[in-house]
Amino acid sequence: MLRGVPLGLITVFPDPIALHLGPLNIGWYGLGYVVAVGVMLLVSQREAILRGFDPRHITNALIVVAVLALIGARLYHVIDQWGYYSQNLPAIVLPPYSGLGLYGGVAGAIVGVLIYVRRNNLPFWGALDVLVPGTLLAQGIARWGNFFNQELYGPPTDAPWGITIGCDHRIPDYPCSTYPEATTGYHPLFFYESALDITGGLVALWLSRRQMARLRDGDLASFWFIWYGTVRFALETFRFSYDWKLLGIMPTAMFIGVAIVTFGIVTIVLRHRSPAPPASEPPAAEDSTDEGKPELEVPRGQEALQG
């Protein structure tokens, strides 16, 4: 049990609702996701232009990718909390839709990207590379929704950056009778992940702009697997005692973290074992004077389907 008030304890109990518009309540969590998606779209469009893709593909793919990401994220959460949902099946699909799992969302989003690129004859790995910097930045922004919802926190800490968690948001391991609300700080896992995600996004942008000549298609996607898998594995150690465990041995997110880090390393090694293929010249714009208006140049990298 912690004694006294930790130095610098952040005693803030945020209101999860940002705006009250009559009967409609708009939460900070939702607003955070809107801002995150906006940043992802803007950054990804810039990356698309840099790599020779039509930036309109980013917005065109948004609906199918977002819908499948939401389904995947919700499914991951439902499986995690199946003990509750098995007794409350309507709660799986009826509002409020509290509870999303990031790994499930990423899996759904990747399926959405795969469907879109196959329909539009685009390279799968190249498309993922376009999305990586903006996705990491968006993850870092969206994590602040957890702060307003008083969730994604770690064990008690005396660190000066510890945050208070209201008694009604505590897991059973940390009852207020043992850990007083006014004097107990907790590791702000949401902030740790946010800072590391944004850092990863900036590193991905640097790689994309400064090391493009050394990268192969899919390298940034592999970077995401390595970076986020490592981050998530490390942060799950703060939740080891109460997180969803696979076969009761280790938190599922830690297993997934190890798996995707391994996958990222292996795919990079395999790509760079052989000499780099010669750079292809972007095709010249077609002469469309017969139709009376110019056509868009076919961006480099869209002629063939990969992956």
C-alpha positions as CSV (number, residue, x, y, z in Angstrom):
1,M,0.0,0.0,0.0
2,L,1.3,3.5,-0.9
3,R,1.8,5.8,2.1
4,G,1.1,9.5,1.9
5,V,0.5,11.5,-1.3
6,P,3.0,10.8,-4.1
7,L,5.0,13.8,-5.1
8,G,3.4,15.4,-8.1
9,L,0.4,13.1,-8.2
10,I,-1.9,14.1,-11.0
11,T,-5.3,14.4,-9.3
12,V,-7.6,14.9,-12.3
13,F,-10.9,13.2,-12.8
14,P,-11.9,14.1,-16.4
15,D,-15.4,14.2,-17.7
16,P,-15.6,11.6,-20.5
17,I,-18.3,13.8,-22.2
18,A,-16.9,16.7,-24.3
19,L,-20.2,18.2,-25.5
20,H,-23.8,17.9,-24.4
21,L,-26.1,18.7,-27.3
22,G,-29.6,18.1,-25.9
23,P,-30.0,14.3,-25.6
24,L,-26.9,13.7,-27.5
25,N,-23.6,13.3,-25.6
26,I,-20.3,13.5,-27.6
27,G,-17.4,11.9,-25.7
28,W,-13.8,12.8,-25.8
29,Y,-13.0,9.3,-26.8
30,G,-15.0,9.7,-30.0
31,L,-13.6,13.1,-30.7
32,G,-10.1,11.7,-30.3
33,Y,-10.8,9.1,-32.9
34,V,-12.1,11.7,-35.3
35,V,-8.9,13.8,-34.9
36,A,-6.8,10.6,-35.2
37,V,-8.5,9.5,-38.4
38,G,-8.1,13.0,-39.9
39,V,-4.4,13.0,-39.1
40,M,-4.0,9.5,-40.6
41,L,-5.8,10.6,-43.8
42,L,-3.7,13.7,-44.3
43,V,-0.4,12.0,-43.6
44,S,-1.3,9.0,-45.7
45,Q,-2.3,11.2,-48.6
46,R,1.1,12.9,-48.5
47,E,2.8,9.5,-48.3
48,A,0.8,8.3,-51.3
49,I,1.9,11.3,-53.4
50,L,5.5,10.7,-52.3
51,R,5.4,7.1,-53.5
52,G,3.6,7.8,-56.8
53,F,0.1,6.7,-55.9
54,D,-3.1,8.6,-56.5
55,P,-4.0,10.1,-53.0
56,R,-7.7,9.7,-53.7
57,H,-7.2,6.0,-53.0
58,I,-6.8,6.9,-49.3
59,T,-10.3,8.4,-49.0
60,N,-11.8,5.9,-51.4
61,A,-10.6,3.0,-49.2
62,L,-11.7,4.6,-46.0
63,I,-15.2,3.1,-45.6
64,V,-14.3,-0.5,-46.3
65,V,-11.1,-0.3,-44.1
66,A,-12.9,1.5,-41.3
67,V,-15.8,-0.9,-41.2
68,L,-13.7,-4.0,-41.1
69,A,-11.4,-2.4,-38.5
70,L,-14.3,-1.7,-36.3
71,I,-15.7,-5.2,-36.7
72,G,-12.3,-6.7,-35.9
73,A,-11.7,-4.5,-32.9
74,R,-15.1,-5.3,-31.5
75,L,-14.7,-9.0,-32.1
76,Y,-11.3,-9.0,-30.3
77,H,-12.9,-7.3,-27.3
78,V,-15.9,-9.6,-27.2
79,I,-13.6,-12.7,-27.2
80,D,-11.6,-11.1,-24.4
81,Q,-14.7,-10.5,-22.3
82,W,-16.7,-13.6,-23.4
83,G,-17.6,-14.5,-19.9
84,Y,-19.8,-11.3,-19.8
85,Y,-21.0,-11.3,-23.4
86,S,-22.0,-15.0,-23.3
87,Q,-24.6,-14.1,-20.8
88,N,-25.5,-10.8,-22.5
89,L,-25.5,-11.6,-26.3
90,P,-27.5,-8.5,-27.3
91,A,-24.7,-6.3,-25.8
92,I,-22.4,-7.5,-28.5
93,V,-24.2,-5.4,-31.2
94,L,-26.3,-3.0,-29.3
95,P,-25.1,0.4,-28.1
96,P,-23.2,1.6,-26.2
97,Y,-20.3,0.1,-28.1
98,S,-17.7,0.4,-25.3
99,G,-14.8,-1.9,-25.8
100,L,-12.5,-2.2,-28.8
101,G,-9.2,-4.2,-29.2
102,L,-6.5,-2.6,-31.2
103,Y,-5.0,-5.8,-32.5
104,G,-8.4,-6.9,-33.8
105,G,-8.8,-3.5,-35.4
106,V,-5.5,-3.8,-37.1
107,A,-6.3,-7.3,-38.4
108,G,-9.7,-6.0,-39.8
109,A,-8.0,-3.0,-41.4
110,I,-5.4,-5.2,-43.1
111,V,-8.2,-7.3,-44.5
112,G,-9.9,-4.1,-45.7
113,V,-6.7,-2.9,-47.4
114,L,-6.3,-6.3,-49.1
115,I,-9.8,-6.2,-50.5
116,Y,-9.4,-2.7,-51.8
117,V,-6.0,-3.2,-53.5
118,R,-7.2,-6.4,-55.2
119,R,-10.2,-4.6,-56.6
120,N,-8.0,-1.7,-57.8
121,N,-4.9,-3.6,-58.9
122,L,-2.6,-2.0,-56.4
123,P,0.5,-3.5,-54.6
124,F,-0.6,-4.7,-51.2
125,W,2.7,-4.2,-49.4
126,G,3.2,-0.8,-51.0
127,A,-0.3,0.2,-49.8
128,L,0.5,-0.8,-46.3
129,D,3.7,1.2,-46.3
130,V,1.7,4.3,-47.3
131,L,-0.5,3.9,-44.2
132,V,2.2,3.2,-41.6
133,P,3.3,6.7,-40.5
134,G,-0.2,8.1,-40.3
135,T,-1.5,5.0,-38.5
136,L,1.1,5.2,-35.8
137,L,0.5,9.0,-35.3
138,A,-3.3,8.2,-35.2
139,Q,-2.8,5.5,-32.6
140,G,-0.9,7.9,-30.4
141,I,-3.7,10.6,-30.6
142,A,-6.5,8.1,-30.1
143,R,-5.0,6.8,-26.9
144,W,-5.9,10.0,-25.1
145,G,-9.5,8.9,-25.2
146,N,-8.4,6.3,-22.6
147,F,-7.4,9.1,-20.3
148,F,-10.8,10.7,-20.3
149,N,-12.5,7.3,-19.8
150,Q,-10.2,6.5,-16.8
151,E,-8.8,3.3,-18.4
152,L,-5.6,1.8,-19.7
153,Y,-3.6,2.3,-16.5
154,G,-1.0,0.2,-14.8
155,P,-0.3,-0.7,-11.1
156,P,0.1,1.9,-8.3
157,T,3.2,4.0,-8.5
158,D,5.0,6.6,-6.5
159,A,6.3,8.2,-9.7
160,P,5.5,12.0,-9.9
161,W,3.6,11.4,-13.1
162,G,1.2,8.9,-11.5
163,I,-2.5,9.6,-12.3
164,T,-5.5,9.1,-10.0
165,I,-8.2,6.6,-11.0
166,G,-11.7,7.0,-9.6
167,C,-13.0,4.2,-7.4
168,D,-15.8,3.4,-10.0
169,H,-13.1,2.8,-12.7
170,R,-10.9,0.4,-10.7
171,I,-10.3,-3.2,-11.4
172,P,-10.9,-5.6,-8.4
173,D,-7.2,-5.8,-7.8
174,Y,-7.1,-2.1,-6.6
175,P,-10.0,-1.4,-4.3
176,C,-10.3,2.0,-2.7
177,S,-10.3,0.5,0.7
178,T,-6.7,-0.5,0.2
179,Y,-5.6,2.1,-2.3
180,P,-7.2,5.4,-1.3
181,E,-8.4,7.5,-4.2
182,A,-6.9,10.7,-3.0
183,T,-3.4,9.4,-2.4
184,T,-2.8,6.6,-4.9
185,G,-1.2,7.2,-8.3
186,Y,-1.2,4.7,-11.2
187,H,1.1,4.3,-14.2
188,P,-0.5,6.1,-17.1
189,L,-0.2,3.4,-19.7
190,F,-2.2,5.3,-22.2
191,F,0.4,8.1,-22.1
192,Y,3.3,5.7,-22.4
193,E,1.7,4.1,-25.5
194,S,0.7,7.4,-26.9
195,A,4.3,8.8,-26.7
196,L,5.8,5.7,-28.1
197,D,3.3,5.5,-31.0
198,I,3.9,9.1,-32.0
199,T,7.6,8.5,-31.7
200,G,7.3,5.5,-34.0
201,G,5.2,7.6,-36.5
202,L,8.0,10.2,-36.6
203,V,10.6,7.5,-37.1
204,A,8.5,6.0,-40.0
205,L,8.2,9.5,-41.6
206,W,12.0,9.9,-41.4
207,L,12.6,6.5,-42.9
208,S,10.2,7.3,-45.7
209,R,11.8,10.6,-46.6
210,R,15.5,10.0,-45.8
211,Q,16.0,6.3,-46.4
212,M,13.6,5.7,-49.3
213,A,16.3,4.4,-51.6
214,R,17.2,1.7,-49.2
215,L,13.7,0.5,-48.5
216,R,11.8,-2.3,-50.2
217,D,8.0,-2.5,-50.6
218,G,6.7,-3.7,-47.2
219,D,9.6,-2.5,-45.1
220,L,7.6,0.2,-43.3
221,A,4.8,-2.3,-42.7
222,S,7.4,-4.6,-41.1
223,F,8.6,-1.7,-39.1
224,W,5.1,-1.2,-37.7
225,F,5.0,-4.9,-36.7
226,I,8.4,-4.6,-34.9
227,W,7.8,-1.3,-33.3
228,Y,4.3,-1.7,-32.1
229,G,4.8,-5.4,-31.2
230,T,7.7,-4.4,-28.9
231,V,5.8,-1.4,-27.4
232,R,2.7,-3.5,-26.6
233,F,4.8,-6.4,-25.2
234,A,6.6,-4.1,-22.9
235,L,3.5,-2.3,-21.7
236,E,1.6,-5.5,-21.1
237,T,4.0,-6.3,-18.3
238,F,2.2,-3.6,-16.3
239,R,-1.0,-5.5,-16.7
240,F,0.3,-9.1,-16.4
241,S,-1.8,-10.0,-13.4
242,Y,-5.2,-9.1,-14.8
243,D,-5.0,-9.0,-18.6
244,W,-6.6,-11.5,-20.9
245,K,-4.4,-14.6,-20.9
246,L,-3.9,-17.1,-23.7
247,L,-4.3,-20.6,-22.2
248,G,-3.9,-19.0,-18.8
249,I,-0.2,-18.6,-19.3
250,M,0.6,-15.2,-20.7
251,P,-1.4,-12.1,-21.8
252,T,-2.7,-12.6,-25.3
253,A,-1.4,-9.3,-26.4
254,M,2.1,-10.4,-25.3
255,F,1.8,-13.5,-27.5
256,I,0.7,-11.4,-30.4
257,G,3.5,-8.9,-29.8
258,V,6.1,-11.7,-30.0
259,A,4.5,-13.1,-33.1
260,I,4.3,-9.9,-35.0
261,V,7.8,-8.7,-34.0
262,T,9.1,-12.1,-35.3
263,F,7.1,-11.7,-38.5
264,G,8.4,-8.2,-39.0
265,I,12.0,-9.2,-38.6
266,V,11.7,-12.3,-40.8
267,T,10.0,-10.4,-43.6
268,I,12.7,-7.7,-43.7
269,V,15.5,-10.2,-43.7
270,L,13.8,-12.2,-46.6
271,R,13.3,-9.0,-48.6
272,H,16.9,-7.8,-48.3
273,R,18.5,-11.2,-49.0
274,S,18.5,-10.6,-52.7
275,P,19.7,-7.5,-54.6
276,A,17.3,-4.7,-55.0
277,P,15.3,-4.8,-58.2
278,P,16.0,-2.0,-60.7
279,A,13.8,1.0,-60.2
280,S,11.0,1.2,-62.7
281,E,10.3,4.4,-64.6
282,P,6.9,5.9,-64.0
283,P,4.8,5.6,-67.2
284,A,4.3,8.6,-69.3
285,A,0.9,10.4,-69.2
286,E,-1.4,9.2,-71.9
287,D,-2.4,11.6,-74.7
288,S,-6.1,12.1,-74.2
289,T,-6.6,15.1,-76.5
290,D,-9.2,13.1,-78.5
291,E,-11.5,13.3,-75.5
292,G,-11.0,17.0,-75.0
293,K,-9.7,16.8,-71.4
294,P,-6.5,15.4,-69.8
295,E,-6.5,12.2,-67.9
296,L,-4.7,11.5,-64.7
297,E,-1.2,10.0,-65.1
298,V,-1.1,6.4,-64.0
299,P,1.0,6.5,-60.8
300,R,4.0,4.3,-60.5
301,G,3.4,1.1,-58.7
302,Q,-0.2,0.7,-59.7
303,E,0.3,-1.5,-62.8
304,A,0.8,-4.8,-61.0
305,L,-0.7,-6.6,-58.1
306,Q,1.6,-7.9,-55.4
307,G,1.0,-9.8,-52.1
